[in-house]
């Protein structure tokens, strides 16, 4: 299957075609979680602490009563057990003190109890597990859709810090690739540059299935690490970082796990910026600072929260060449990815007096001792073809102009 991805604000949107007749819902693609959920109800979707999105208007909310093929998932469903089995103290079953073993029986005719689902950044959604048909576009004939019945997803009426629905691409049973039978194959994406954010006319392909991994020998691949305590997430191992001609030493925690499952580098399209732990992060800032020959803009650092902002002469393009240092990641399997410069030094304002402010868009991993040691975020994956080869348990990278690549694909709605 092939679906168009569109950049929006801090992530990438995919259209879900749900129900009979179909309802089109825009949701974020997230490789860091499993559950797919959509804002639910005509007027009832409520998002708390979502002030940053106060001008965001939902393109649509899903109405189960308007679909003849919609029904509540039952407590006998394996998906019901999965959505309630997470370590979540807010889960309604946990709050009520009820045992899942008493709910989940082959003969249980009751609806799956309402669930809550938490995200690493503190977001939370509460909803009911629903089933409905989903339509997906074929890769060889993009105009042709295939109807998949009984797709299980969350119908969410209340959310905290999660104003837009999410489609999960993790390795768990609830994820879209898993439910559609693609988990033994793979998927690939090429995220558009941030400058296309909000442009509805430009999209790039998300390809799922054999063609995502077929004839990809031109990519460099790194090993997909397996975290036994978090088996549904995608991890890679970071061995080194090169800034210009200097190397920065990377701690072993970014390529290995401790007995509690902490460590490794999570690759996550649902996290915007790459996060690195201290002291590595501070060392990286220090090396960049010693090489950058432009004046700092502490005013913009204070305003944006980014730790390095520079006043760079503006020529004829915000993305014109500058003397800011290049950055490369060395991953396991002797694989080097040189990041496109606009993926980390990005102009955050319009040019003024022949000066543009460029900020370093990495962030500090504040909980470096708990959870992943680092996160490879979506902003740093722009204009890079990323291939998740689940068959061979590896992830491939190749810098690419994703907007140009999109033009070579006959994307639906493109």
C-alpha positions in Angstrom: 0.0 0.0 0.0 1.0 3.6 -0.5 -0.3 6.7 1.3 0.7 10.4 1.0 2.3 12.0 4.0 2.0 15.8 4.6 4.1 17.8 6.9 2.1 19.7 9.5 3.6 21.7 12.4 5.7 19.3 14.3 4.9 16.0 12.6 3.6 14.2 9.5 -0.1 13.6 8.7 -1.7 10.6 7.0 -5.3 10.4 6.0 -7.3 7.5 7.4 -10.4 6.5 5.4 -12.7 4.9 8.0 -16.2 3.7 7.9 -19.2 3.2 5.6 -19.6 5.7 4.0 -16.0 6.6 4.5 -14.9 9.4 6.8 -11.5 10.9 6.2 -9.5 11.7 9.4 -6.1 13.4 9.4 -3.7 11.8 12.0 0.0 11.9 12.8 2.2 9.0 11.8 4.0 7.7 14.9 6.7 4.9 14.8 7.0 5.2 18.6 3.6 3.8 19.5 1.1 1.1 18.5 -2.4 2.3 19.1 -4.2 4.1 16.3 -6.8 6.6 17.6 -9.0 9.3 16.1 -10.9 12.3 17.7 -14.4 11.0 18.2 -17.9 12.5 18.3 -19.4 15.4 16.4 -18.8 18.1 19.1 -17.5 16.2 22.1 -13.8 15.9 21.5 -12.0 17.7 24.3 -8.3 18.3 24.5 -6.9 19.7 27.7 -3.7 21.7 27.9 -3.6 22.1 24.1 -3.2 25.9 24.0 -0.4 25.7 21.5 -3.0 24.3 19.1 -5.8 26.7 19.9 -5.9 27.9 16.3 -6.0 24.3 15.1 -9.3 23.3 13.6 -9.9 19.5 13.4 -10.4 18.6 9.7 -12.9 16.1 10.9 -13.8 13.9 13.8 -15.0 10.3 13.5 -18.6 9.6 14.1 -19.3 5.9 14.8 -23.1 6.4 14.6 -22.6 7.6 11.0 -20.9 4.4 9.9 -23.0 1.3 9.1 -19.9 -0.9 9.6 -18.8 0.5 13.0 -19.1 -1.5 16.3 -17.5 -1.6 19.7 -14.7 -4.1 20.2 -15.5 -6.8 22.7 -13.6 -7.7 25.8 -12.9 -11.1 24.3 -10.8 -9.4 21.6 -7.0 -9.8 21.9 -6.8 -6.0 21.1 -8.8 -5.3 24.2 -6.3 -7.2 26.3 -3.4 -5.4 24.6 -4.8 -1.9 25.0 -5.3 -2.6 28.8 -2.1 -4.4 29.4 0.2 -1.4 29.4 1.7 -0.2 32.6 -0.7 2.6 33.0 -2.0 3.6 36.5 -4.6 5.8 34.8 -6.2 2.9 33.0 -9.9 2.7 34.0 -9.6 -1.0 34.7 -6.7 -0.4 37.0 -8.5 2.5 38.7 -11.6 0.3 39.2 -9.4 -2.5 40.6 -10.9 -5.0 38.2 -8.9 -7.9 36.9 -8.4 -8.2 33.2 -8.5 -12.0 33.6 -12.2 -11.7 34.6 -13.0 -9.5 31.6 -11.2 -11.2 28.8 -12.8 -14.6 28.2 -13.6 -16.2 24.9 -17.3 -16.1 25.7 -17.3 -12.6 27.0 -20.0 -10.7 25.1 -19.5 -7.3 26.8 -17.8 -4.3 25.1 -14.1 -3.7 25.8 -14.0 -1.3 28.8 -12.8 2.2 28.2 -9.1 2.6 28.1 -6.4 5.2 28.7 -3.2 5.3 26.7 -0.1 7.4 27.8 2.7 8.7 25.7 6.4 9.2 26.7 6.1 13.0 26.5 3.3 13.1 29.0 0.3 13.0 26.7 -2.8 10.9 27.5 -5.9 9.9 25.6 -9.1 8.2 27.0 -11.5 6.4 24.7 -13.2 3.2 23.6 -11.9 0.5 21.3 -13.8 0.5 18.1 -13.8 -1.5 14.9 -14.6 -0.3 11.4 -13.5 -0.8 7.8 -10.5 1.1 6.6 -9.6 1.8 2.9 -6.0 1.8 1.8 -4.4 2.8 -1.5 -2.5 0.2 -3.6 1.1 0.9 -4.6 0.9 -0.3 -8.2 -2.5 1.3 -8.8 -2.8 4.3 -6.5 -6.3 5.1 -7.6 -7.5 1.7 -6.5 -8.4 1.2 -2.8 -8.7 -2.0 -0.9 -11.2 -2.3 1.9 -10.0 -3.9 5.1 -12.8 -4.8 7.5 -12.7 -4.9 11.3 -9.7 -2.6 11.8 -9.4 -1.9 15.6 -8.7 1.7 16.8 -9.4 4.0 19.6 -12.5 6.3 19.5 -11.2 9.1 21.7 -13.4 11.8 23.3 -10.9 13.3 25.7 -7.2 13.9 25.4 -4.4 15.6 27.4 -1.8 17.4 25.2 -2.8 15.3 22.2 -4.9 17.5 19.9 -4.4 15.4 16.8 -5.1 11.7 16.2 -2.3 9.2 15.8 -1.7 6.1 13.7 0.7 3.7 15.4 3.5 2.1 13.4 5.1 0.2 16.2 5.6 -3.6 16.3 2.7 -4.4 18.7 -0.6 -6.2 17.7 -2.6 -2.9 17.7 -0.3 -1.1 15.1 -1.5 -0.5 11.6 1.3 -2.5 9.9 0.5 -5.4 12.3 -3.2 -5.4 11.7 -2.8 -5.2 8.0 -0.3 -8.1 7.9 2.8 -6.1 7.0 4.8 -6.7 10.1 7.0 -9.4 8.5 7.8 -7.1 5.6 8.4 -3.4 6.3 7.7 0.2 5.4 9.5 3.3 4.2 9.0 7.1 4.3 10.7 10.2 3.0 9.7 13.1 5.2 9.2 16.5 3.4 11.3 19.4 4.5 9.8 21.6 7.2 9.5 24.5 4.8 6.5 22.6 3.3 4.7 22.4 6.6 1.0 23.2 6.2 1.2 23.0 2.4 -1.7 20.7 1.4 -0.5 20.4 -2.2 2.8 18.7 -1.6 3.1 15.2 -0.1 5.6 12.4 0.0 5.0 8.6 -0.1 4.6 6.3 2.8 5.1 2.8 1.3 4.1 -0.3 3.2 4.8 -3.9 2.2 7.3 -5.7 -0.2 8.0 -2.6 -2.4 9.1 -0.6 0.7 12.2 -2.9 1.1 12.6 -4.2 -2.5 15.7 -3.1 -4.4 17.0 -0.9 -1.6 20.6 -2.0 -1.9 21.7 1.6 -2.5 20.9 2.5 1.1 23.2 2.1 4.1 21.7 -0.2 6.8 22.2 -0.3 10.5 21.0 -3.1 12.8 17.6 -2.8 14.4 18.2 -3.4 18.1 15.8 -5.5 20.1 14.9 -4.3 23.5 13.4 -7.3 25.4 11.5 -5.1 27.8 10.1 -2.8 25.1 9.8 -5.2 22.1 7.3 -3.0 20.1 9.7 0.0 19.7 12.4 0.6 17.1 15.9 1.1 18.4 19.2 1.7 16.7 22.7 2.0 18.1 24.7 5.2 17.9 28.5 4.7 18.0 29.8 8.2 17.2 29.1 11.8 16.1 31.4 13.8 13.9 31.2 17.6 13.9 33.2 19.0 11.0 36.5 17.2 11.4 36.1 16.5 15.1 34.7 13.4 16.8 32.5 13.4 19.8 32.7 10.3 22.0 29.3 8.6 22.5 28.6 6.6 25.7 27.8 2.8 25.4 24.2 3.4 26.7 23.2 4.7 23.2 23.8 1.3 21.7 23.0 -1.1 24.5 20.3 -1.8 27.2 20.5 -2.3 30.9 18.5 -5.0 32.8 15.6 -2.7 33.1 15.4 -1.9 29.4 16.9 1.6 29.6 19.2 2.7 26.9 19.5 2.5 23.1 18.5 5.2 20.6 14.8 5.2 19.8 13.9 6.2 16.3 10.6 7.9 16.6 8.6 9.9 14.1 6.3 11.1 16.9 9.1 13.0 18.6 10.0 16.2 16.7 13.7 16.8 17.6 16.6 14.5 18.3 17.4 14.2 22.0 20.8 13.3 23.4 21.8 12.7 27.0 24.3 14.7 29.1 27.3 15.0 29.1 27.2 14.0 25.4 24.7 16.8 24.6 26.8 19.5 26.3 30.0 18.2 24.6 28.3 18.5 21.3 27.2 22.1 22.0 30.8 22.9 23.1 32.3 21.5 19.9 29.9 23.3 17.6 30.4 26.5 19.6 34.2 26.3 19.1 33.7 25.9 15.3 30.9 28.4 14.6 32.3 31.8 13.5 29.0 33.7 13.8 27.7 35.8 16.7 25.3 34.1 19.1 21.8 35.4 19.5 21.1 34.8 23.2 17.8 36.7 22.7 16.5 34.0 20.4 17.9 31.3 22.5 15.9 32.6 25.5 12.8 33.0 23.3 12.8 29.6 21.6 14.4 27.4 24.2 17.1 26.2 21.8 20.6 26.3 23.2 22.5 27.6 20.2 21.3 30.3 17.9 23.5 32.3 15.4 23.2 35.4 13.4 24.1 34.3 9.9 24.5 36.6 6.8 21.6 36.2 4.5 22.3 36.0 0.8 19.5 35.0 -1.6 18.1 32.0 0.3 17.6 31.1 4.0 19.0 27.7 3.1 22.1 29.1 1.3 25.5 27.7 2.2 27.0 28.9 5.4 30.1 28.0 7.4 28.3 26.2 10.2 29.8 22.8 10.8 28.5 19.6 9.3 27.2 16.7 11.5 27.3 13.0 10.8 26.0 10.1 12.9 27.9 6.8 13.0 25.5 3.9 13.6 26.2 0.2 14.3 27.2 -1.9 11.3 29.8 0.7 10.1 27.0 3.0 8.8 27.4 6.8 8.5 24.6 9.2 7.9 25.6 12.8 7.1 22.5 14.9 8.0 21.3 17.6 5.6 22.3 20.9 7.2 18.8 22.3 7.3 17.9 19.3 9.5 19.7 20.8 12.5 20.6 24.5 11.7 17.3 25.9 10.7 16.3 29.6 10.0 13.6 30.4 12.6 12.6 33.8 11.3 12.4 35.8 8.2 15.7 37.6 7.2 16.1 41.1 8.6 18.9 43.5 7.7 20.6 40.8 5.7 20.8 38.6 8.8 18.9 35.3 9.4 18.8 33.6 12.8 19.7 29.8 12.6 19.2 27.7 15.7 20.6 24.2 16.5 17.5 22.0 16.7 18.7 19.2 19.0 17.5 19.0 22.5 18.8 17.6 25.8 17.5 14.2 26.9 16.4 15.2 30.4 15.5 11.7 31.6 18.7 10.2 30.2 18.9 7.5 33.0 15.4 6.2 32.3 13.9 5.0 29.1 15.8 5.4 25.8 19.2 7.0 26.2 18.5 9.1 23.1 15.8 9.7 20.4 16.3 10.2 16.7 13.4 12.6 15.9 11.4 13.4 12.8 13.0 16.8 12.1 16.4 15.2 11.7 14.9 12.6 9.3 13.7 15.2 6.8 14.9 14.7 3.2 16.2 11.2 4.1 14.7 8.0 2.8 14.2 5.8 5.8 13.5 2.1 5.3 12.3 -0.2 8.1 13.2 -3.7 6.8 11.4 -5.8 9.4 12.2 -9.0 7.5 16.0 -8.5 8.1 15.6 -6.4 11.2 17.5 -3.4 9.9 16.9 0.2 9.2 18.3 2.0 6.1 19.0 5.7 5.4 19.7 7.6 2.3 19.7 11.5 2.0 17.2 12.5 -0.7 15.1 15.5 -1.8 11.8 14.1 -0.7 9.7 16.7 -2.6 11.4 15.7 -5.8 10.9 12.1 -5.0 7.2 12.7 -4.4 6.8 14.0 -7.9 8.0 10.6 -9.3 5.1 8.8 -7.4 1.5 9.1 -8.6 0.2 9.8 -5.1 -3.5 9.9 -4.5 -4.6 13.5 -4.3 -1.2 14.7 -5.5 
